[in-house]
Amino acid sequence: MRRKSPSPAKLRRFLLCSDDLHPKTIFEKGHLNEHLRLCVAAGLSPQAAITMATLNAADCYHFDDRGALAPGKRADIVLFEDLKDFHVLATFIGGQKAAEKGQYLLPFTRADYSAVGSSVCIAGFSEAKLVMHLTSDRVRTIDIVPGGVVTEKGEALIHRDGRGDFVYDPQADIVKVAVVERHHGTGCVGLGLLRGYGLKRGAVAVSVAHDSHNIIVAGTNNRDMAAAVEALEGQKGGMAIVLDGTVLASIPLPIAGLMSDQPAAAVDAAMDELYAKAHHILGVSADVDVIMTLCFMSLPVIPKLKLLDTGLFDVEAFDFVPIEL
């Protein structure tokens, strides 16, 4: 027997929000309307779900002029086809119809984002910063768990060159990963080894790396990794994949190195191209998200092993650890 849904009044401290959605996910599944769909499918009443998506969120952040249909409020209204699948028929902003049947209707002008322009400020970076100078062949590895952001603590035997630098082995699914500080020009570069990404050639770099959002780059060789970092510096942040020193695909994110100034459809198409080349040319594993995986490799609050611009971090011990075992 299905349990009765809590009343909206009992859910006043619950909000609906999204986190880390690709444009394609929003185009194909929706945004908050997808959350409403999931809540109702799980047994919540439409009224309770809609309250969490509207009134509760507005109250929490003190948007007192919106969040409900009432005198004195902004007329921000969404018309749904039904209260199960939540297909959107039309959207009104301030009482004016803004979209209908998936088409945006109002004219728009580009805002000046110079005050929040790129924060890509790299100092003293060179390919030499990527040399590891290891003292042992036995090392710790950050092991990817496909489909999630938790990593495992791995151990491996690797090959080193005369400088002690990591040498990529095509028979082992281990690549070098680096975090390059990009906000204050400190010159800090953290180095580690990543297992399970699938990369077989070239490098992938991105300036979205939670929560400090430094540049994170993974690669099979220092030359391509350095070229990928330099590509991001030149385009003021974003994403890039590189092979033999040449950028195969890139997506500039000039707003704080985190956001695009292009239409979502254009970003979606560019991401399709970048992902296809990363999987089919560079060899990133089919079950690994090319960009999202890297984005979370530097988040030091999610177990078990992560990489910061200041070194390898054991989240469970909450302390830095050496790469060598």
Secondary structure, 3 states (H helix, E strand, C coil): CCCCCCCHHHHCCCCCCCCCCCHHHHHHHCCHHHHHHHHHHCCCCHHHHHHHHCHHHHHHCCCCCCCCCCCCCCCCEEEECCCCCCCEEEEEECCEEEEECCEECCCCCCCCCHHHCCCCCCCCCCHHHHCCCCCCCEEEEEEECCCCCCEEEEEEECEECCCCCEECCCCCCEEEEEEECCCCCCCCEEEEEEECCCCCCCEEEECCCCCCCCEEEEECCHHHHHHHHHHHHHCCCEEEEEECCEEEEEEECCECCCECCCCHHHHHHHHHHHHHHHHHCCCCCCCCCHHHHHHCCCCCCCCCEEEECCEEEECCCCEECCCEC
